[in-house]
Amino acid sequence: MAALDLITPAGGGTWRFPENEPLRLDSGAVLEGLEIGYQTYGQLNADKSNAILICHALTGDQFVASPHPTTGKPGWWLRMIGPGKPLDPQKHFIICSNVIGGCMGSTGPASINPATGKAYGLSFPVITIADMVRAQAMLVKALGIETLFAVIGGSMGGMQAQQWAVDHPERLFSAVILASASRHSAQNIAFHEVGRQAIMADPDWRGGAYAEHGVQPGKGLAVARMAAHITYLSEPALQRKFGRELKRDGLSWGFDADFQVESYLRHQGASFVDRFDANSYLYITRATDYFDIAAAHGGVLAKAFTGARNVRFCVLSFTSDWLYPTAESRHLVRALTAAGAKAAFVEIESDKGHDAFLLDEPVMDSALAGFLSSAERDRGLA
Amino acid sequence: MAALDLITPAGGGTWRFPENEPLRLDSGAVLEGLEIGYQTYGQLNADKSNAILICHALTGDQFVASPHPTTGKPGWWLRMIGPGKPLDPQKHFIICSNVIGGCMGSTGPASINPATGKAYGLSFPVITIADMVRAQAMLVKALGIETLFAVIGGSMGGMQAQQWAVDHPERLFSAVILASASRHSAQNIAFHEVGRQAIMADPDWRGGAYAEHGVQPGKGLAVARMAAHITYLSEPALQRKFGRELKRDGLSWGFDADFQVESYLRHQGASFVDRFDANSYLYITRATDYFDIAAAHGGVLAKAFTGARNVRFCVLSFTSDWLYPTAESRHLVRALTAAGAKAAFVEIESDKGHDAFLLDEPVMDSALAGFLSSAERDRGLA
């Protein structure tokens, strides 16, 4: 995507910051000439009080309600965004931006390093969830918005929503956190490490400099995606969806995909490679592994949120999510409450696993709609 | 290991069958000149009624109570085998053989195909759990044993123990099945498929013919092992053992192993490559994925065990095992009971996950000891 110096936010594109507005990262590194790919839906109202920022998940992007430019697939949260839906462009100004480190228009390891004229590759600095939020805060300000009506995110998006509340509570009226956690567990880190090792084991990764060689570590990235994908679904959902169903009549007595679930996973791996950058996968998984909100506050999560006691929170979890189990959401809600913030908590009975937040879950829709309506009244929007 | 034509079973070695005793496989293929690597402990008594066959798990081997010839590590079930332990060489004649398809002395994909003079590689026929058991039954017979006092196995070993009861109930007095299942679930297959894809994605796999090229797909095999290893441990066990502990003071801000759990997984992957053959991993995981005892009996598990109503069963499961959850063991016990067999069931409270059957679980030791003592009395051994 060509970088554009947009002067109007309508619709979105790529926002390029001038060099005197660099992004200072947690690692100490500085990114100059920061670019942020983003999309918007709806219009900012006169008092700029109707802006909602959606934070995307690990492999998500800004095309939350528009066709994906590479795959042509519909926006990934269309079920939540549209006229009459919880997020309604007729009343909300909805923003979604690609995280830094990503590969859909925001500065990331595939971007050209101005110092060398070549793709960053592994010379790109390691980023954190707080860095992603810092970049979003710059974009939101550049769009002329002082305070967000809401920040909303599922999974890694929920990590960003939490980080917004910790780092910029005064710029936030409400926050919705779905299927997320306040720090990565050992098992979370372990699964991500498998994915990273799969990518780095691919000889086409070339120490991260694959772009210079005109190749990409597609096989490694596909394996990483396959492993991760299993963690997005519950065991019962996989069983219900595929069980031991065969692709053909009878077994192949070989190593072709015999079972439907093998076919499905292979497809997930292969199609991911078409739309995602392997180094971005390394950097973004690293950011989530480093994520641990309490760590910077003496290990006490509630302390992190003391500045956010005026923010209205809504925390949603799904019973069959084993990637970020409900207990993690409970832990967050307890901390928010201890910090003095209002926190609604909805645990949704579902067998769909972690990905439930992207799927057909009517209770989630009504919970989100109810929470936002109430917040709109408090904000004087309704 | 050199193939030996052993005439006495004492101690073990490699048993080579004459060409007129081929192994007929479920796929229809035939393996001639079958070799089986095995170990024995103790002495067969006069009426040959004290023999116990231990069936090993996916990446296990026959060195159940002897140092591993490659790694030098102590036997993998020493805690269960020894004087005064549940399996006691002073009273039992204990046999453990490497499964066919394996790489520790039994015929497998790394063996020389007599038809070509080269390693089988992918020309090795796909095998099943029933094929493994068929080979074991040939070995047991060759050792002069008509009836086993017990067959015992955990995980994939438990699948073999079940298959013994289905295919050779008249040659079995009792069977112990630990942390196992009667068929692979969609999630089980999915994790194995990730491992196979990781191996086959490694260019050094060379379509399975890596031996001819003097290489091995070590990186792919290590990734496969890492992914599988996560499924062997429970989330709480990983959290307790590693949490977010760092390897060094502070983060590396790179892709070195920052967290202890990363280091641990990398070590698991790297050390596995030293002792295991990548093609064996493909074949043995395939065998477990194909495993579905009920399938050949109209989908009714109890029907599979109708011939085994005189076999005494002991089924053990662990509460935190998410690879083969307790519900699978319950399902088996219900089927055994419906088939008219005596089945003891012990669900052990443990947070160690699937690998608990290999670890320090005193309740498992006493349950196994109690079951075997009782069976010994019934058998007239005690």
Interface residues (C-beta under 8 A of the other chain):
Chain A: S27 L122 P125 V126 R183 H184 S185 A186 Q187 I189 A190 F191 E193 V194 R196 Q197 A198 M200 A201 D202 P203 K219 G220 A222 V223 M226 A227 I230 E235 L238 Q239 K241 F242 G243 R244 L251 W253 G254 F255 A257 D258 F259 V261 E262 L265 R266 G269 L282 R286 D289 Y290 D292 A295 W322 P325
Chain B: S27 L122 P125 V126 R183 H184 S185 A186 Q187 I189 A190 F191 E193 V194 R196 Q197 A198 M200 A201 D202 P203 K219 G220 A222 V223 M226 A227 I230 E235 L238 Q239 K241 F242 G243 R244 L251 W253 G254 F255 A257 D258 F259 V261 E262 L265 R266 G269 L282 R286 D289 Y290 D292 A295 W322 P325
